[in-house]
Amino acid sequence: MCPAPVPQHKERGFIIPIGGGEDKEKDMLIHRRFVDLSGGSNSDIIVVPTASQLEETGPNYNEIFRELGAGQVEFLPINSREDCDNPSYVEMLDRATGIFMTGGNQLRLSTILGGTLVAQLIRRCNAAGVPVAGTSAGASIMSEHMVVGGDSDSSPSGSGVNLAPGLGLTNAVIIDQHFTQRNRLGRLLSASSYNPFLIGLGIDEDTAAFIGPDNVFEVIGSGTVTVVNASDMTYSSMSSAGPDDPLSLLGLKIDILGQGCRYDLANRLAYPPEGNAEGVCNLPPGPT
């Protein structure tokens, strides 16, 4: 599934996968940047707490965004596919300037939203310039191929990851979250080995990749984003590996990006933070 087409004279909105566990009390850098991109005091932010089954999740995020100066914040209490046809929810999304998907269970999120009018509207809103952020499960579902399970604390293997269709806001990456905290490098490598076209993004807790319309992302937060680039892989044993067989993957490139580092997804190039680019040429401008 390709991302929704960008309307004429429009620019795609930011896609903001967050690794979960984001700071909600101190500097709140990730949420603050999201509110700014959504319009600040003029923003109309819609929270989608469907992945979570906790009643307080939607109201809690409403409070966070209001505290950061958002103009208007509401949440969609979507708990069934039938809810996705609610005309008032459609109207709310139509006027949204920012959309935030919470954490929880990504399969709950995909099985309820997948193929519905709400899912189509989220895709169209992003194509028309609305930033879409998601944390944990809300981050995983952003890509065309979604990680829904797999082995942690293990080497990549023939059955090291389970995939399902996501929302398809981007088809350039595959996203895993709580990355360093749950030692998920093995399952991200397994995912990347299925198709080396995909760039693997392993996002730590309290960390986000702010992917701009130019397909350059900046890292914001206290952790790192691990980028797996398999495009120049010279050999993979995935096609012949049994379910429990460890994989041989030769020629992979891995970059580890901290706060302020940037990555050009189109050209597969990593850049240090602006102002620390000694010896590096032709840096693209950072996102605004």
One Martini backbone bead per residue (centre of mass of N, CA, C, O) as a GRO file, in nm:
protein
  288
    1MET     BB    1   0.092   0.040   0.027
    2CYS     BB    2   0.057   0.353  -0.056
    3PRO     BB    3   0.064   0.655  -0.006
    4ALA     BB    4  -0.115   0.912  -0.016
    5PRO     BB    5  -0.179   1.152  -0.222
    6VAL     BB    6  -0.072   1.465  -0.297
    7PRO     BB    7  -0.202   1.747  -0.323
    8GLN     BB    8  -0.219   2.015  -0.488
    9HIS     BB    9  -0.018   2.248  -0.325
   10LYS     BB   10   0.100   2.036  -0.128
   11GLU     BB   11   0.231   1.899   0.189
   12ARG     BB   12   0.341   1.666   0.364
   13GLY     BB   13   0.323   1.551   0.666
   14PHE     BB   14   0.437   1.462   0.945
   15ILE     BB   15   0.611   1.173   1.070
   16ILE     BB   16   0.584   1.040   1.426
   17PRO     BB   17   0.771   0.814   1.566
   18ILE     BB   18   0.746   0.657   1.890
   19GLY     BB   19   0.904   0.443   2.140
   20GLY     BB   20   0.789   0.525   2.395
   21GLY     BB   21   0.807   0.648   2.710
   22GLU     BB   22   0.746   0.940   2.721
   23ASP     BB   23   0.782   1.250   2.828
   24LYS     BB   24   0.511   1.393   3.059
   25GLU     BB   25   0.663   1.619   3.281
   26LYS     BB   26   0.894   1.788   3.177
   27ASP     BB   27   0.998   1.888   2.875
   28MET     BB   28   0.841   1.755   2.638
   29LEU     BB   29   0.973   1.763   2.343
   30ILE     BB   30   0.790   1.593   2.160
   31HIS     BB   31   0.512   1.722   2.221
   32ARG     BB   32   0.595   2.012   2.164
   33ARG     BB   33   0.663   1.974   1.862
   34PHE     BB   34   0.387   1.869   1.777
   35VAL     BB   35   0.223   2.119   1.854
   36ASP     BB   36   0.372   2.315   1.670
   37LEU     BB   37   0.311   2.160   1.399
   38SER     BB   38  -0.016   2.188   1.461
   39GLY     BB   39  -0.030   2.525   1.562
   40GLY     BB   40  -0.056   2.549   1.856
   41SER     BB   41  -0.295   2.773   1.950
   42ASN     BB   42  -0.436   2.672   1.655
   43SER     BB   43  -0.489   2.391   1.727
   44ASP     BB   44  -0.635   2.053   1.626
   45ILE     BB   45  -0.635   1.778   1.827
   46ILE     BB   46  -0.633   1.421   1.765
   47VAL     BB   47  -0.701   1.143   1.963
   48VAL     BB   48  -0.601   0.785   1.931
   49PRO     BB   49  -0.682   0.522   2.180
   50THR     BB   50  -0.737   0.227   2.063
   51ALA     BB   51  -0.488   0.050   2.159
   52SER     BB   52  -0.618   0.116   2.423
   53GLN     BB   53  -0.805  -0.004   2.732
   54LEU     BB   54  -0.776   0.268   2.874
   55GLU     BB   55  -0.976   0.528   2.974
   56GLU     BB   56  -0.735   0.748   3.041
   57THR     BB   57  -0.568   0.797   2.782
   58GLY     BB   58  -0.711   1.024   2.631
   59PRO     BB   59  -0.732   1.239   2.864
   60ASN     BB   60  -0.426   1.255   2.923
   61TYR     BB   61  -0.343   1.373   2.642
   62ASN     BB   62  -0.517   1.617   2.650
   63GLU     BB   63  -0.372   1.748   2.892
   64ILE     BB   64  -0.091   1.769   2.772
   65PHE     BB   65  -0.160   1.950   2.522
   66ARG     BB   66  -0.286   2.181   2.681
   67GLU     BB   67  -0.033   2.247   2.854
   68LEU     BB   68   0.126   2.315   2.565
   69GLY     BB   69  -0.101   2.510   2.398
   70ALA     BB   70  -0.332   2.391   2.273
   71GLY     BB   71  -0.628   2.486   2.144
   72GLN     BB   72  -0.743   2.188   2.062
   73VAL     BB   73  -0.872   1.883   2.231
   74GLU     BB   74  -0.943   1.545   2.122
   75PHE     BB   75  -1.113   1.225   2.143
   76LEU     BB   76  -1.149   0.894   2.006
   77PRO     BB   77  -1.388   0.644   2.110
   78ILE     BB   78  -1.257   0.380   1.960
   79ASN     BB   79  -1.387   0.016   1.980
   80SER     BB   80  -1.495  -0.014   1.678
   81ARG     BB   81  -1.584  -0.033   1.352
   82GLU     BB   82  -1.848   0.123   1.383
   83ASP     BB   83  -1.720   0.388   1.496
   84CYS     BB   84  -1.581   0.470   1.210
   85ASP     BB   85  -1.886   0.588   1.109
   86ASN     BB   86  -1.892   0.837   1.272
   87PRO     BB   87  -1.968   1.158   1.181
   88SER     BB   88  -1.820   1.314   1.414
   89TYR     BB   89  -1.537   1.187   1.362
   90VAL     BB   90  -1.505   1.282   1.076
   91GLU     BB   91  -1.524   1.586   1.138
   92MET     BB   92  -1.276   1.599   1.325
   93LEU     BB   93  -1.067   1.507   1.111
   94ASP     BB   94  -1.123   1.728   0.895
   95ARG     BB   95  -1.008   1.963   1.119
   96ALA     BB   96  -0.739   1.862   1.167
   97THR     BB   97  -0.382   1.950   1.266
   98GLY     BB   98  -0.357   1.684   1.453
   99ILE     BB   99  -0.234   1.340   1.508
  100PHE     BB  100  -0.272   1.093   1.783
  101MET     BB  101  -0.128   0.774   1.860
  102THR     BB  102  -0.138   0.540   2.084
  103GLY     BB  103  -0.073   0.301   2.287
  104GLY     BB  104  -0.051  -0.077   2.295
  105ASN     BB  105  -0.223  -0.260   2.047
  106GLN     BB  106  -0.166  -0.299   1.713
  107LEU     BB  107  -0.390  -0.509   1.643
  108ARG     BB  108  -0.623  -0.349   1.752
  109LEU     BB  109  -0.580  -0.107   1.568
  110SER     BB  110  -0.592  -0.257   1.286
  111THR     BB  111  -0.869  -0.418   1.321
  112ILE     BB  112  -1.040  -0.153   1.358
  113LEU     BB  113  -0.921   0.053   1.127
  114GLY     BB  114  -0.891  -0.120   0.889
  115GLY     BB  115  -1.050   0.010   0.598
  116THR     BB  116  -1.162   0.263   0.706
  117LEU     BB  117  -1.253   0.588   0.715
  118VAL     BB  118  -1.050   0.672   0.929
  119ALA     BB  119  -0.797   0.565   0.788
  120GLN     BB  120  -0.833   0.733   0.530
  121LEU     BB  121  -0.823   1.010   0.672
  122ILE     BB  122  -0.542   0.992   0.792
  123ARG     BB  123  -0.399   0.968   0.520
  124ARG     BB  124  -0.515   1.231   0.390
  125CYS     BB  125  -0.422   1.430   0.601
  126ASN     BB  126  -0.119   1.381   0.569
  127ALA     BB  127  -0.107   1.449   0.262
  128ALA     BB  128  -0.226   1.757   0.339
  129GLY     BB  129  -0.026   1.829   0.621
  130VAL     BB  130  -0.080   1.647   0.864
  131PRO     BB  131   0.037   1.559   1.154
  132VAL     BB  132   0.157   1.224   1.255
  133ALA     BB  133   0.144   1.060   1.565
  134GLY     BB  134   0.317   0.780   1.741
  135THR     BB  135   0.311   0.543   2.012
  136SER     BB  136   0.435   0.255   1.976
  137ALA     BB  137   0.181   0.123   1.830
  138GLY     BB  138   0.144   0.402   1.675
  139ALA     BB  139   0.418   0.358   1.524
  140SER     BB  140   0.401   0.078   1.381
  141ILE     BB  141   0.137   0.150   1.194
  142MET     BB  142   0.258   0.360   0.983
  143SER     BB  143   0.349   0.142   0.814
  144GLU     BB  144   0.300  -0.093   0.579
  145HIS     BB  145   0.483  -0.266   0.764
  146MET     BB  146   0.408  -0.446   1.067
  147VAL     BB  147   0.512  -0.495   1.382
  148VAL     BB  148   0.371  -0.764   1.613
  149GLY     BB  149   0.632  -0.953   1.659
  150GLY     BB  150   0.882  -1.138   1.846
  151ASP     BB  151   1.208  -1.168   1.920
  152SER     BB  152   1.387  -1.114   2.202
  153ASP     BB  153   1.704  -1.159   2.286
  154SER     BB  154   1.799  -1.221   1.974
  155SER     BB  155   1.873  -1.350   1.694
  156PRO     BB  156   1.835  -1.368   1.383
  157SER     BB  157   1.554  -1.535   1.216
  158GLY     BB  158   1.319  -1.707   1.035
  159SER     BB  159   1.103  -1.634   1.304
  160GLY     BB  160   1.176  -1.332   1.437
  161VAL     BB  161   0.906  -1.217   1.289
  162ASN     BB  162   0.593  -1.034   1.286
  163LEU     BB  163   0.357  -0.946   1.029
  164ALA     BB  164   0.154  -0.660   0.921
  165PRO     BB  165  -0.060  -0.444   0.820
  166GLY     BB  166  -0.068  -0.105   0.783
  167LEU     BB  167  -0.136   0.229   0.701
  168GLY     BB  168   0.079   0.367   0.494
  169LEU     BB  169   0.233   0.647   0.534
  170THR     BB  170   0.479   0.452   0.479
  171ASN     BB  171   0.714   0.255   0.246
  172ALA     BB  172   1.032   0.293   0.357
  173VAL     BB  173   0.961   0.165   0.641
  174ILE     BB  174   1.035  -0.010   0.951
  175ILE     BB  175   0.895  -0.038   1.286
  176ASP     BB  176   1.045  -0.017   1.611
  177GLN     BB  177   1.001  -0.042   1.969
  178HIS     BB  178   1.153  -0.037   2.259
  179PHE     BB  179   1.440  -0.118   2.163
  180THR     BB  180   1.670  -0.125   2.379
  181GLN     BB  181   1.497  -0.212   2.626
  182ARG     BB  182   1.414  -0.500   2.444
  183ASN     BB  183   1.614  -0.609   2.244
  184ARG     BB  184   1.527  -0.570   1.893
  185LEU     BB  185   1.740  -0.621   1.669
  186GLY     BB  186   1.682  -0.906   1.561
  187ARG     BB  187   1.387  -0.843   1.449
  188LEU     BB  188   1.471  -0.612   1.258
  189LEU     BB  189   1.662  -0.780   1.084
  190SER     BB  190   1.449  -0.979   0.993
  191ALA     BB  191   1.271  -0.769   0.851
  192SER     BB  192   1.490  -0.658   0.651
  193SER     BB  193   1.543  -0.940   0.504
  194TYR     BB  194   1.282  -0.963   0.331
  195ASN     BB  195   1.340  -0.643   0.231
  196PRO     BB  196   1.598  -0.425   0.144
  197PHE     BB  197   1.429  -0.166   0.089
  198LEU     BB  198   1.389  -0.149   0.380
  199ILE     BB  199   1.398   0.063   0.654
  200GLY     BB  200   1.514   0.033   0.973
  201LEU     BB  201   1.343   0.139   1.281
  202GLY     BB  202   1.487   0.183   1.604
  203ILE     BB  203   1.300   0.301   1.884
  204ASP     BB  204   1.332   0.454   2.161
  205GLU     BB  205   1.257   0.565   2.441
  206ASP     BB  206   1.201   0.893   2.440
  207THR     BB  207   1.178   0.878   2.111
  208ALA     BB  208   1.202   1.048   1.783
  209ALA     BB  209   1.095   1.060   1.435
  210PHE     BB  210   1.102   1.344   1.225
  211ILE     BB  211   0.928   1.313   0.930
  212GLY     BB  212   0.953   1.478   0.650
  213PRO     BB  213   0.856   1.570   0.326
  214ASP     BB  214   1.178   1.508   0.242
  215ASN     BB  215   1.273   1.238   0.400
  216VAL     BB  216   1.378   1.380   0.661
  217PHE     BB  217   1.510   1.300   0.980
  218GLU     BB  218   1.474   1.381   1.328
  219VAL     BB  219   1.611   1.354   1.646
  220ILE     BB  220   1.408   1.323   1.946
  221GLY     BB  221   1.559   1.281   2.262
  222SER     BB  222   1.717   1.043   2.498
  223GLY     BB  223   1.779   0.855   2.268
  224THR     BB  224   1.768   0.627   1.991
  225VAL     BB  225   1.817   0.560   1.636
  226THR     BB  226   1.804   0.268   1.451
  227VAL     BB  227   1.961   0.207   1.132
  228VAL     BB  228   1.864  -0.022   0.873
  229ASN     BB  229   2.071  -0.094   0.583
  230ALA     BB  230   2.007  -0.341   0.312
  231SER     BB  231   2.074  -0.251   0.009
  232ASP     BB  232   2.394  -0.378   0.022
  233MET     BB  233   2.340  -0.662   0.044
  234THR     BB  234   2.516  -0.972  -0.037
  235TYR     BB  235   2.373  -1.165   0.191
  236SER     BB  236   2.100  -1.413   0.244
  237SER     BB  237   1.937  -1.687   0.438
  238MET     BB  238   1.621  -1.662   0.444
  239SER     BB  239   1.519  -1.854   0.205
  240SER     BB  240   1.660  -2.124   0.375
  241ALA     BB  241   1.548  -2.085   0.649
  242GLY     BB  242   1.450  -2.189   0.934
  243PRO     BB  243   1.269  -2.090   1.201
  244ASP     BB  244   1.546  -2.147   1.404
  245ASP     BB  245   1.744  -2.017   1.221
  246PRO     BB  246   2.010  -1.847   1.181
  247LEU     BB  247   2.120  -1.559   1.030
  248SER     BB  248   2.274  -1.449   0.730
  249LEU     BB  249   2.411  -1.104   0.710
  250LEU     BB  250   2.559  -0.925   0.445
  251GLY     BB  251   2.627  -0.573   0.424
  252LEU     BB  252   2.528  -0.416   0.644
  253LYS     BB  253   2.390  -0.102   0.772
  254ILE     BB  254   2.456   0.087   1.079
  255ASP     BB  255   2.287   0.350   1.251
  256ILE     BB  256   2.336   0.584   1.528
  257LEU     BB  257   2.087   0.816   1.653
  258GLY     BB  258   2.078   1.116   1.809
  259GLN     BB  259   2.028   1.406   1.911
  260GLY     BB  260   1.992   1.591   1.600
  261CYS     BB  261   2.002   1.383   1.411
  262ARG     BB  262   2.011   1.281   1.060
  263TYR     BB  263   1.798   1.131   0.787
  264ASP     BB  264   1.814   1.018   0.449
  265LEU     BB  265   1.595   0.807   0.298
  266ALA     BB  266   1.658   0.835  -0.008
  267ASN     BB  267   1.998   0.830   0.031
  268ARG     BB  268   2.108   0.693   0.287
  269LEU     BB  269   2.188   0.936   0.505
  270ALA     BB  270   2.391   1.051   0.767
  271TYR     BB  271   2.370   1.317   1.023
  272PRO     BB  272   2.472   1.546   1.214
  273PRO     BB  273   2.435   1.790   1.398
  274GLU     BB  274   2.396   2.102   1.386
  275GLY     BB  275   2.730   2.233   1.429
  276ASN     BB  276   2.861   1.909   1.378
  277ALA     BB  277   2.997   1.914   1.051
  278GLU     BB  278   3.283   1.835   1.039
  279GLY     BB  279   3.366   1.711   0.720
  280VAL     BB  280   3.070   1.775   0.613
  281CYS     BB  281   2.872   1.773   0.324
  282ASN     BB  282   2.569   1.864   0.208
  283LEU     BB  283   2.359   1.959   0.405
  284PRO     BB  284   2.054   1.950   0.501
  285PRO     BB  285   1.797   2.093   0.616
  286GLY     BB  286   1.619   2.127   0.881
  287PRO     BB  287   1.344   2.098   1.039
  288THR     BB  288   1.034   2.312   1.115
   0.00000   0.00000   0.00000
